Amino acid sequence: MMPVDFHFREKIPVGILGATGAVGQKFVQLLSSHPWFCVKALAASERSAGKSYREAVNWLMPAPLSIEMGNMPVLPCVPNLPCSIVFSALDASVAGEIEKSFAEAGYIVISNSRNFRTDPAVPLLIPEINIAHLDLLHYQPFGKGKIVTNPNCSVCGLALSLKPLDDQFGVEEVHVVTMQAISGAGYPGVASLDILDNVIPFISGEEEKVENEPLKIFGVLKDKAIENRTIKISAHCNRVPVSDGHLECVSVKLKGNPSREEIIECWNQFSALPQAWRLPMAPVRPLHYFHDEAYPQAKRHRELDKGMGVAIGRLRKCPLMDFKYVILSHNTIRGAAGGTILIAETMVKKGFVYW
Ligand code: NAP
């Protein structure tokens, strides 16, 4: 087996676990024209296995399902798929066992599910922030395979907005109120009678994830383990009647004392290795500041930079902390399928993918 270089003639074969769900469909959409990866297997539950993908899926993406993808058979989630990488969009109730079985069989598993995010041997990766954590893969206990996880969808935008502030001014405390889209609950998700004309001030397990995952992401790899950061984070998470795109109101306490202009400048200038390497799924700029005081908005900004950009606005002084601002990021792209594909591209570039 040879490490992949950037002149490979054949695309890398990949599979999607949970291909019929909200995130799985987004994978199918994003990977159908990917320059490096080629979808060779679509897998889901026993309810869907044996059907064609067209029969099994309730296709919700804006572009039509391609004939080629629609004709593919849906396979059960057992580790005999004809690929080397599997993207997991499995329901968390089953993801743990299935992902572990794939890793033990030698697959690279890149997951959106929560099951392995807190495992000390598993990177919780946002490629613009903590690529160095991929070195954990040298010490993983999953046999020949590897597991890497993508953070919670609300954490992706939040952590990206905090990264340049932390690098330049030091982040001490964060208070965040999320307004999360319905697609974040999967398909069919929240019943229409519950969410229409309503806001639900509770998403099970979400506040714990938003308060804890950034501590691992901003942690430092030392002696084969990640030492978590000690940033204090308080989160309120709400479900709102928006189809896609999570809006988050953030207050932040910094160690330094920057001006408003310095903060906006550091967001707009922020760039990292995925941008330098021009990875296919990387946004040209991860963070975009909008000066219109009514921005960002889910409807207007969720597709920013292929859905991988984070829109920021309304930076102003906070009477309780130092500054407050608003972010908007696409939950099934930056916060799920797109972020996970960017992890795979990063792993290819770093030489972790063999096929
Ligand atoms: P979803 O729409 O409910 O899809 C779940 C998928 O899991 C379906 O393909 C389903 O297949 C499959 N599945 C369920 N039970 C299974 C079983 N016993 N064996 C094999 N496959 C099974 O959920 P989703 O929103 O796409 O989320 C997928 C994962 O990503 C979850 O862990 C979620 O927390 C995480 N996530 C979601 C988002 C988001 O914005 N939606 C963002 C970040 C992370 P069938 O169709 O055959 O039942």
Residues whose N, C-alpha, C, O or C-beta is under 5 A from the ligand:
A	BS01	NAP	G18 A19 T20 G21 A22 V23 G24 A44 S45 E46 R47 S48 C77 A89 L90 D91 A92 V94 N112 S113 R114 P151 C153 S183 G184 A185 G186 Y187 N331 T332 G335 A336
